[in-house]
Amino acid sequence: MLALRLARGGHAAVQLRRLLVAAASAGVGFLLLCTLAYALSHPAESGTAVLRLLWCLVPLAATVYFAVAAARSDPGSRPRPGLSSVGLGPARLAAAAAATTAVAATLGSSVALLFFLHLRGDLTGLPFDGAAAELLAAGESLPLGAALLLLALVPLAASAAAALALRPGRAPEASAGTEEGEAPADAPGGLPWGIALVAAGLAVETYASGGASGRVVPLPGRIEGHHAGVLAGWSLTAMGLWLAGPALAHLCGRLVQAVRPGATRMLAGRVLMTQSRRIGRPLGVVSAVASGALAAATLYGDVPRQWGPLSVLGAALVVGCTGAALLTALLDARRSRSTLRAALLRAGTPAAALRRAAALRAGALLLVFGAVTWLVAVLAAAPLAL
């Protein structure tokens, strides 16, 4: 009941994020059900069915990541004075946020099941003149237990990840202090491990693409042509960029303040260093997705390829969820700077100086993360070329 009341009581931005979580869950649920339908209609191709299921883990992970970002940004999940006295301590709030996340994800999974059954013709007959009958194995009996098990993956994973991220005693995403008036932390760790994982991911991709034929691995086409090794390599690369993101954001702050900085550059660099953990990880994830897209464009930009509908849906989910998680983190970072901004304006700081500082922060992040994205994309595309 508490989770339902919190879900109803959120303001418009919170409700919008919950609806987006439900929509992403619906998309992933539909992909998983389509994988089950492929396995039913192609019983002799179990290897391809397993590979399809593995590729569904990418949009599933992106959806869970966005669900955690949405739960973390929910004002109802933050401890406030006086709530502990009425039984709403940090542990209870974390559990309520996890339950709210589970409600939103379950709603999306339910929509996916209804839409899937409708397209199969199990509810009111085949729509669209049976155009989706072959794709969804309309002639096969659907095992309800397997379908429900697949649909439960997103709600269970999202709620568990939200509870883990919001558990009491966990270090916050922002560095040592959430207010910009406090001193920035020591540089965030994770850069050596991030570089190691990126190198390992590129090595796995190189090994997986070096088959006997030496042909290009068909990355952005139909799912059947994908190699599991390429997926594993890209996953390691994405995890490495996720780990290295805060350190790269901290480096951006140091670069902005290098070589005789003025007041504007000092302010911009200090904010970047303070909020490096808050915005660095989402930027690292977006950098991983962008590098994968650039590598695919480098390999197949001039080659007309036939995109399957499920490939388009999966790519849209990954891009949409990672972009939404980054936007959520940026909005949270902006809200946390409201106290500092108001204090600077009261002290007589020109608004134009604050805008210049914001432009410097954006430019530094774009420069560093753009260069990293381009470098990883080039290194990832090189072993996959002819």
N, C-alpha and C positions, 0 to 999 in steps of 0.2 A: 504493500500500500504506500509506503514511503517513496519507493521508486516511481510509482505512478503519479504521486502528487508532485514530486520534483520534475517529472517529465511534463506535467501540465503547467507548472508554474514558471517555466523558463521564458525569457523574453524572446523576441522574434529571431535574433541571430542564433540563439541556442537551439530553438526549434528547427530552424533551417538546417543547421548542421546535423541534427538528429534525422531529419528527413533525407539528407544526403547520405548518411550512413545506411538508412533503410534502402535507398535506391541502389547503392553500391552492393549491399548484401543481396538484393534481388538479382543484380547482374551476375554476381559470382554464383549464386544458387542456380541460375539458369544455365550457366556454363557447366556446372557440375552435373546437372540433370542431362544435358546434351551429351556429356561424356558417357554417362550411364546408358543413354539411348544408343550411342555408337557401339558400346560393348554388347548390347543386346542384339543389334542387327548384324554385327560382325563377330560372331563367337570364335572364329578361327584366327582373328587378328588381335590376340590378347596383348601383345607387345605394343602395338599402336595405341590400344585403349589405355594402357598404363602410361604411355608417353603423353597422351592427351590429358590425363589426370595430373601428371606432374606439371604440365604447363599451366593448369588451372591454379596451381599454388602461387604463381606470381601475382595475378590479380587478387587472390585471397589474401596474400600478405600485404598488398597495398591497401586493401579494404580494412584489415585489422589495424594497420598503422594509422589510417585516417580516423578510425573509431577511437583509438587511444588519444589522438590529438584532440578530437572533439570532446572526449570525456575530461581531459586535463584542462581544457579551456572553459568548462562549464562552471559558472560561479557557484552553483549549488554543491560542488564537490570540494570546495575550499573551506578549511576550518576557520571559524570565526568566533570571537569572544562570546561566551554565553551559551553556545550550542552544546558544549560538553555537559553543562549542568542539567540539560533536558535529555541526555542520552544520545546526543549526536556528536560523538567524538570523531577523531580522524578515521578510525577503523570503520565506524558505522557509515560515515560519509563515503568512504571508498567502496564499501559494499553496495551502497545505494547507487553510486555512479556506475558500478559494474552491472547492477541489475537493470538500470536504465539503458545502458548500452545493449544488454541482451534483449530487452524489449524491442528496441529499434531494429536490431539485426534480425530478430525473429519475425517481425512484421515484414521485412524485405524478403526473407526466405519463403514466407507464406504467399506473398505476391508472386514470387518466382514459380512456386508449385502450381498455383492457379493458372498462370499464363502458360506454363508448359503443358498442363493438361488440356487447356483450351486449344492450343495449337495442334496437339495430338488428336483432337477430336473426341477426347474422353468425356467431355462435359456436354457439348451441344452440337457435335458433328464437326467434320473437318472444315476449318475456315480457309479462305483464300484459295478455294478450289483444290485443297490438298497439297499446296506448294511445299509445305514443311513436313509432309508425311514421311518422306524418306530420311530426312535429316534427324527427325525425332523418333524414328522407329515406331510409327503409328500402328503397324501390324503386329507388334510384339506386346506381350503382357508386361506391364511395369511392376517390378517388385517394390512394393510400398515400403518395406523395411529398409532396403538399400537407399531408396530415394530420401526417406526421412533422415537416415544416417548422414548422407551427404549434405542435406540442407541444414543439419545441426552443426556442421563444422564452423561456419562463420559466427553464429551466436556464441558458441562455446569458446572459440578462440578469441573473439573480440572482448567478451566479458572477462575472461581470465587475464588477458593482457591489460585491460583497464584496471582490474583489481591489483595486478602486480605493479603497474606504473604509479598508482595512487596509494600504495600501501604506506602506513605510518612509518616514519623514520627513513624513507627513501630520500636521497639527495635530489633537490629540485633541478629542473632542466637549466634554469638560469645559473650563472656562476655565483660565486660566494655572495649572495645577497641579491634580492630582486629589485632593489631600487637603485637608480643611477647615481644617487648621492653617495653610495657606498663605494669602497675601493674595489677595483677589479681584482679577480682571483689571479693566482699563478696560472701560467699558461695551461689550458686543458690538456689532459693526456689523451692518448689514443692515436696520435699521428704515426708512431712506428708500427703499431699493430695494423692500422689502416693501410699503410703503404705495403706491408707484408701481405695482407689479404688481397689488395688490388693486384699485386704481382702474382700471387698464387692463382687468382681468377684468370688473369691473362694467360698464364702458363697452361691452365686446364683447357681454356678455349683453343689455344694453339695445338695442344695434344689431340683434342677431340676433333678438330677440323683437318688433321693431317692424315686422312684415310688413304687407302691404297690408290684410289682414283685421283686424289688431289683436287677434286672438284669443289666448287663453292658450296658452302652449307646454306641451304635455302631458308634464311632466317625469317623474313616477313611474309611468307606466303601461306600456304595451307599447313595445318598443324602436322600432318603426317610426315612432312619432310624434315622436321626439326630433329636435332640430335640432343640427347639428354646431357651429354658432356658440355655442350655450349650453354645450356640452361644452368648447369652447375657452375661453370666458370663465370657467367654473368652474375649469378647470385653472390658468389664470393667477392666479385668486384663491387657490387652494390653495397655489400656489408662493409667492405673496406672504406668506401667513400662515406658511408654513414658514420663510421667510427672517426674518420679523419675530419669530418665537417666542422666540429667545434674548434679544433686547432687551426683549421684554415681560416675560419671567421676571426679568430683571435689574431692570426697573422695579418689579416686585412686591417684590423685596428692598429697594429704596430706600423704597418706601411703608411697609413694615413698620417701618423704622428712623426714619421721619420724626417730628418733634416730640417731643423728649425721650424717647428710647427707654430702656427698662430693659435689664437683662441678658438677659432672655428674648427681647425683641424684637430686640436686637442680634444674638443668636445665630441667630435665625430668619432675619433679613435677610441676615446674612453667608453663611449656607449657601445661600440662594436666589441670591445674587449669584455665589457660587463655582461653583454647579452650573447656571447659567443655560443654558449651551450644551448640557449633557447632557440636560436635560429640556425645554428650550424648543422645540426642533424637533419632537419628538413631540407636544407640546401644541399647537403650531401646526397640525399635520396633523389632529389630532383636532378642533380648532376649525373647520377647513375642512369636514370631513365633517359635523360637527354643524350648522354654518350651512346647508349644503345641505339637510340633513334638515328643519331648521326652516323654510326657505324653501318646501320642498315641502309641509310640513304647513300652512303659512299659506295657500298657494294652494288646496290640495285637501283640507284637513282635513274639510270638510263635504260633499265630493262623493264618492259611492261610485265607486271605480275598480277595474277588473279588473287585478290584477297578474299578469303572465306569470311562469311558473316561472323563466325565465332572468333576469328582472329581480330576482326575490327572491334568487336565488343570487348575482348580481353585487353587490347591496346588502349581503348577508350577508358576502361576502368583503371588501368595502371596510371595513365597520364592524369585523369581526373582526380583520383584519390591522392596522388602525391602532390599535385598542384593545390588541391584544397587543404591538405595538411600544412603546406608551406604558407599559404595565405592565412590560415588560422594562427600559426606561430607568429607571423608578422603583425597581425592585429593584436595579439596578446602582448608582443613586445612594445607596440605603440601605446597600448593602454598602460603598461607598466611605466612608461616614460611621462605620463601625464603630470605626475607630481613635480618632476624635474622641470618640465616645460613651463608649468605655471609659475614655479619659483623663479626661473630665469626671466620670464616676462615681467614679473613683479619687480625684479631687480633692474629692469630697464634694458634687457637684451633685445636688440631689434629682431622682429619676426623673420626678416630676410636672412639674418645670420643662422637662425635655426633651420630655415629651408636650405641654405647652402650646406649646413652640416648633414642634413638628410641626403642631399644629392651626393655628397662625398661618400657617405656610407654606402649608398646604392652603387655608385661607380666602382668603389673598391671591391665590393662583393662580386659585382658583375665581371670585373677584370680577373680576379683570382679564380673564382669558380668557373668562369667561362674558359680560361686557359686550361684548367684541370680537365674540364669536360672534353675539350677538343683533343687534348693529349691522350686521354683514355680512349676516346673514339678512334683515333688514328691507330693506336696500338692494338685495339681490339679488331679493327677491320683488316689490318695487314696480314695476319695468318689465315684469314678466311678468303682472301682473294686468290685468283688463279695463279 
